[in-house]
Amino acid sequence: MTTALTLDSFPLGFRALVIGASGGIGQAFVQALRAHPRCAEVVGLHRRSQPRLDMDDEASIGQAADALRAGGTFHLIIHAAGVLHGPGFMPEKKLGDLNYAQLEATLRANTLGPALVLRHFVPLLDRQRGVLALLSAKVGSIGDNRLGGWYSYRASKAALNMLVKTAAIEVARSHPQAVLISLHPGTVNTALSQPFRGAHIGRAPHEAAADMLRVLDRLTPSESGGFFSYTGEPLPW
Ligand SMILES: NC(=O)c1ccc[n+]([C@@H]2O[C@H](COP(=O)([O-])OP(=O)(O)OC[C@H]3O[C@@H](n4cnc5c(N)ncnc54)[C@H](OP(=O)(O)O)[C@@H]3O)[C@@H](O)[C@H]2O)c1
C-alpha cells in the first residue's frame, strides 16, 4: 500500500529547487512539489531557464546560485540532470567503444557539473531542515556491477557518489542538520531510458517523483552521505 505524501518533515511553506527541471524526472518533481500544499515555492533550473544552468558551462553554475541567493534558503534541492546517451553516442558495450568525447561529455554532465552544484548550492540549504539529493543510478554501484558495459555512465555515477559522500562529511561539521544523498530513481519512462525499453519497463515519472519524495521526507542528518534507492533501501557503493 502506498503511503500519503505528507512532506511533513519540511516546514509549512517550504521552498524547493529542482536542477534539471526540463527532464522527465525533473519536470515530475516540479509538478509534484507545486501541487503540494506544504510547498510555497518551487524554482526550476535548466539549460534554458532564467537564470540558466548548464553543466558544460562551469561559470553558469555559480552564477545561477548567486542569482537565487537573495531569495532565501531552500529546504529541498534536487539535482535531476544527467546523461546516458547523446548526439552520436550510446552506452559503451566493450572497451573497444571507449573514447574521450563520450567519456568527457558524460563526466561533465553527471560528475563535474554536480560537483560544482555541491560547491555552489550547499550554501543555499536551509540550516534547520535542508535536504540536497543528487540523482545517481544503481548501475553506478561498484559492488552491484554484475553485467559490465556502460563504462562512462557507471564511472560518472560512481564518482558522483564519492563526491556526495565526501561533501557530506565536510558539510556535517558546519551544517549539522544538512542531509546530502545520492538517490537512485529506479527505471523511469523518460527520454534517457527510451532506447532501453524504458516505455515498457519504466515507471511513470510522476510515480517515481512521489516515491523519491517519500524517501527524502524520511531522511535525517544521520543518513547524510548515503546512497539510497527510491524504495528507501541503502544501496551498496
Ligand atoms: N530514467 C531512468 O530510468 C533513470 C534511471 C537511473 C538514473 N536516472 C538518472 O535520473 C536523472 C534524470 O534522468 P531523466 O530520466 O529525467 O532523463 P531526461 O528526461 O533525459 O532528462 C535529463 C535532464 O538532464 C539535463 N541535462 C543533460 N545534460 C545536461 C547538461 N550538460 N547541462 C545541464 N543539464 C543537462 C537535461 O536538460 P535538457 O532538457 O536541456 O536536455 C534534462 O533536464 C539523471 O541523472 C539520470 O542519470 C534515470
The ligand as a Gaussian input file, in Angstrom:
#p B3LYP/6-31G(d) Opt

LIG

0 1
 N       15.196000       7.407000     -16.373000
 C       15.792000       6.397000     -15.729000
 O       15.384000       5.232000     -15.887000
 C       16.934000       6.670000     -14.792000
 C       17.492000       5.573000     -14.110000
 C       18.560000       5.803000     -13.239000
 C       19.034000       7.085000     -13.058000
 N       18.478000       8.130000     -13.732000
 C       19.032000       9.483000     -13.503000
 O       17.981000      10.396000     -13.282000
 C       18.372000      11.693000     -13.756000
 C       17.257000      12.277000     -14.611000
 O       17.097000      11.478000     -15.748000
 P       15.781000      11.528000     -16.682000
 O       15.371000      10.114000     -16.817000
 O       14.836000      12.546000     -16.192000
 O       16.437000      11.979000     -18.053000
 P       15.977000      13.048000     -19.166000
 O       14.495000      13.071000     -19.284000
 O       16.804000      12.754000     -20.347000
 O       16.416000      14.449000     -18.514000
 C       17.781000      14.760000     -18.376000
 C       17.926000      16.141000     -17.795000
 O       19.329000      16.428000     -17.665000
 C       19.588000      17.659000     -18.331000
 N       20.932000      17.724000     -18.857000
 C       21.565000      16.807000     -19.624000
 N       22.804000      17.249000     -19.914000
 C       22.938000      18.462000     -19.324000
 C       23.968000      19.421000     -19.247000
 N       25.131000      19.234000     -19.866000
 N       23.736000      20.558000     -18.558000
 C       22.559000      20.771000     -17.942000
 N       21.538000      19.901000     -17.956000
 C       21.740000      18.759000     -18.643000
 C       18.547000      17.735000     -19.444000
 O       18.471000      19.061000     -19.915000
 P       17.913000      19.424000     -21.413000
 O       16.410000      19.379000     -21.295000
 O       18.450000      20.785000     -21.635000
 O       18.491000      18.384000     -22.330000
 C       17.332000      17.261000     -18.681000
 O       16.854000      18.289000     -17.817000
 C       19.723000      11.505000     -14.470000
 O       20.764000      11.878000     -13.599000
 C       19.777000      10.005000     -14.721000
 O       21.106000       9.523000     -14.784000
 C       17.434000       7.954000     -14.586000

